[in-house]
Amino acid sequence: MRTFQRLLKAALSLTTCALITNTAQAQLSLGVKGGVNFSSLVVKDDDFTNFSERVAPNFAIIFNYQIAPTFSIQAEPGFSARGVTIRPSNSTPVIVFPGSPHQRVEKGVLKIGYFELPIVAQYRPRLTEKLEAIISAGPEIRFRTGPQRQEVTTATYVNGEKVGTVTRKDSYSGDDAVSVFDAGVTAGAGLAYPIGRLKVYVEGRYHLGLYNLASNTNDGDAYDSKVHNRGASVVLGVTVPIFK
């Protein structure tokens, strides 16, 4: 964690210096973006093997500060829905009475909402007269915006035929939930194209969480598991220059 804090401070210091020394040719653009996350959790614990990606929305406001013809700094405060899908798990059939095997199948979703702030450096070379490539990389931090929510649906089968379904919804906070804070790095690539004064772009990124979400303590003892956010995102955005 301390290493990440030092890297973040260094990135912010370099960004500040670049903004001060390049004010004359700087161009500020504002915009919005929205898209989907393909998020997951990496858990270093053999008891958790049935996780898969959760598809959920993200959106943000864009502050793009161009400090050179092909280089800019972009901050993207916004909301990001993350978490994981719990794949169906079959219980071992139990004979509740002769000739009638009884079985339960559980599936669900773990939902975590974040305020997210990536600050990325962008290299934007021109591919044609108008079409730009986008290569982005930088740190990001996020803060959980509410309780961690879990929905689990249990289907009951007798002789292979579904006889009932029950859905349970739970909320977790404090030591029962993942850490409120998370930090990591992100990198990706995309394309941008101007339409009048607007610039429309599409971009894909990978998000690598570096902070252990299970670092909360419970009765003074740290959890044995290590849990990290992972996943990709795809967004569509638009920016417009404000002033130079």
C-alpha positions in Angstrom: 0.0 0.0 0.0 2.8 2.4 0.9 4.4 1.7 -2.5 1.2 2.6 -4.3 0.9 5.8 -2.3 4.4 6.9 -3.2 3.7 6.1 -6.9 0.4 8.1 -6.8 2.1 11.1 -5.2 4.9 10.9 -7.8 2.3 10.8 -10.6 0.4 13.7 -9.2 3.6 15.7 -8.7 4.7 15.1 -12.3 1.2 16.0 -13.6 1.3 19.3 -11.7 4.7 20.2 -13.0 3.6 19.4 -16.6 0.4 21.5 -16.2 2.4 24.5 -14.9 5.1 24.3 -17.5 2.8 23.8 -20.5 0.0 26.2 -19.7 0.6 28.3 -22.8 -0.3 25.5 -25.2 -2.7 23.6 -23.0 -6.2 22.8 -24.1 -8.9 21.8 -21.6 -11.8 19.6 -22.7 -14.8 18.5 -20.7 -17.0 15.5 -21.5 -18.8 12.4 -20.3 -18.4 8.7 -20.8 -20.4 5.6 -20.1 -20.1 1.9 -20.7 -19.9 -1.5 -19.1 -17.5 -3.3 -16.7 -16.6 -7.0 -16.9 -15.5 -7.2 -13.3 -14.4 -10.1 -11.2 -12.7 -10.8 -7.9 -9.5 -12.8 -7.5 -9.6 -14.7 -4.2 -6.6 -16.5 -2.9 -8.6 -19.2 -1.1 -9.4 -22.7 -2.4 -12.9 -22.4 -0.9 -13.9 -19.8 -3.6 -13.7 -21.4 -7.1 -17.1 -20.6 -8.6 -16.8 -16.9 -9.4 -17.2 -15.5 -12.9 -17.4 -12.0 -14.4 -20.2 -9.6 -13.5 -21.4 -7.3 -16.3 -22.4 -3.9 -14.8 -22.5 -0.2 -15.8 -20.0 2.6 -15.3 -20.2 6.4 -16.1 -17.9 9.4 -15.4 -17.2 13.0 -16.1 -14.1 13.7 -18.2 -11.5 16.4 -17.6 -8.9 16.2 -20.4 -5.9 18.5 -20.3 -3.9 18.5 -23.5 -0.3 19.6 -22.9 1.2 18.7 -26.2 -0.2 17.8 -29.7 -0.2 14.1 -28.9 -0.1 14.0 -25.1 -2.7 14.7 -22.4 -3.6 14.1 -18.8 -7.2 12.9 -18.1 -9.1 12.7 -14.8 -12.4 10.7 -14.8 -14.4 10.9 -11.6 -17.5 8.8 -11.7 -19.4 5.7 -10.6 -18.4 2.1 -11.3 -20.5 -0.9 -10.5 -18.3 -4.0 -9.8 -18.5 -7.3 -8.0 -18.8 -10.9 -9.2 -21.3 -13.5 -10.5 -21.6 -16.6 -8.4 -21.8 -19.5 -10.8 -24.4 -22.3 -10.1 -23.1 -24.8 -7.6 -24.8 -28.2 -7.2 -25.2 -29.8 -3.8 -24.7 -33.5 -3.5 -28.0 -35.3 -4.0 -29.6 -36.4 -0.8 -32.2 -39.2 -0.6 -34.9 -37.7 1.5 -37.2 -40.7 1.0 -36.8 -43.9 -1.0 -36.4 -43.3 -4.8 -36.5 -39.4 -4.5 -33.1 -37.7 -4.7 -33.3 -34.2 -3.4 -30.8 -31.5 -4.7 -30.3 -27.8 -4.4 -28.6 -25.5 -7.0 -27.4 -22.1 -5.9 -26.4 -19.1 -8.1 -26.2 -15.4 -7.4 -24.4 -12.1 -7.7 -22.2 -10.0 -5.4 -22.7 -6.3 -6.0 -20.2 -3.5 -5.0 -20.6 0.1 -6.1 -17.7 2.5 -6.1 -16.9 6.2 -6.6 -13.9 5.7 -8.9 -11.2 8.2 -9.9 -8.6 7.2 -12.6 -5.9 9.7 -13.5 -4.3 8.6 -16.8 -1.7 9.8 -19.1 -2.7 9.5 -22.7 -0.7 9.3 -25.9 -2.8 10.2 -28.9 -1.0 9.8 -32.3 -2.9 10.5 -35.5 -3.7 7.5 -37.7 -5.3 9.6 -40.4 -6.0 13.3 -40.9 -8.8 13.0 -38.3 -8.7 9.6 -36.7 -6.7 9.4 -33.5 -5.4 6.4 -31.5 -5.6 6.5 -27.7 -3.2 4.7 -25.4 -3.9 5.3 -21.7 -2.2 4.3 -18.5 -2.2 5.5 -14.9 -3.3 4.9 -11.3 -6.9 4.8 -10.0 -8.5 4.9 -6.6 -12.0 3.9 -5.6 -14.3 4.2 -2.5 -17.2 2.0 -1.9 -20.4 4.0 -2.0 -22.7 1.8 0.1 -23.0 -1.6 1.6 -21.9 -4.7 -0.2 -25.0 -6.5 -1.5 -25.5 -10.2 -2.3 -28.4 -12.0 -4.0 -28.5 -15.8 -4.0 -31.2 -17.9 -5.6 -31.6 -21.5 -4.5 -33.5 -23.9 -6.7 -34.7 -27.2 -5.3 -35.0 -30.3 -7.4 -36.6 -33.7 -6.7 -35.9 -36.4 -9.3 -34.4 -33.8 -11.6 -37.6 -31.6 -11.6 -37.6 -28.1 -10.1 -40.1 -27.9 -7.2 -39.2 -24.5 -5.7 -37.0 -21.4 -5.9 -36.0 -19.1 -3.0 -34.1 -15.8 -3.4 -32.1 -14.4 -0.5 -30.9 -10.8 -0.4 -28.3 -9.7 2.1 -26.3 -6.4 2.8 -22.9 -6.3 4.4 -21.0 -3.4 5.9 -18.1 -2.9 8.4 -15.9 -5.9 9.0 -18.4 -8.2 7.2 -17.8 -6.4 3.8 -14.9 -5.7 1.6 -12.7 -2.7 2.3 -14.2 0.7 1.7 -11.0 1.8 -0.1 -9.4 0.3 -3.2 -6.4 1.3 -5.4 -4.8 0.0 -8.5 -3.7 0.7 -12.0 -5.5 0.8 -15.4 -4.3 0.7 -19.0 -6.0 0.5 -22.3 -6.4 1.6 -25.9 -9.0 3.2 -28.2 -9.9 5.4 -31.1 -11.2 9.0 -31.3 -12.9 10.9 -34.1 -14.0 14.6 -34.3 -17.6 15.5 -35.2 -17.7 19.3 -35.4 -16.4 20.6 -32.1 -17.1 17.3 -30.4 -14.6 14.4 -30.2 -16.2 11.0 -29.9 -14.1 8.1 -28.7 -14.4 4.4 -27.8 -11.9 2.7 -25.5 -11.2 -0.6 -23.7 -9.2 -0.9 -20.5 -8.0 -3.5 -18.0 -8.2 -2.7 -14.3 -5.7 -4.3 -11.9 -6.6 -3.9 -8.2 -3.6 -3.8 -5.9 -5.2 -3.3 -2.5 -6.3 -6.3 -0.5 -10.1 -5.9 -0.1 -10.1 -8.4 2.8 -7.7 -6.3 4.9 -10.4 -5.4 7.4 -10.0 -6.9 10.8 -12.4 -9.1 12.7 -12.0 -9.4 16.4 -8.4 -8.2 16.1 -7.4 -10.9 13.6 -6.8 -10.2 9.9 -8.7 -12.4 7.3 -6.6 -15.1 5.8 -8.0 -14.5 2.3 -6.6 -12.0 -0.1 -9.2 -10.4 -2.4 -8.4 -8.1 -5.3 -10.6 -6.3 -7.9 -9.9 -7.4 -11.5 -11.6 -6.9 -14.8 -12.0 -5.0 -18.1 -14.2 -2.2 -19.2 -15.5 -0.8 -22.5 -16.7 2.8 -22.8 -18.1 5.3 -25.3 -17.3 9.0 -24.6 -17.5 12.4 -25.9 -15.5 15.6 -25.2 -15.7 19.2 -26.2 -12.9 21.8 -25.9 -13.7 24.6 -23.3 -10.8 27.0 -23.6 -7.1 27.2 -24.5 
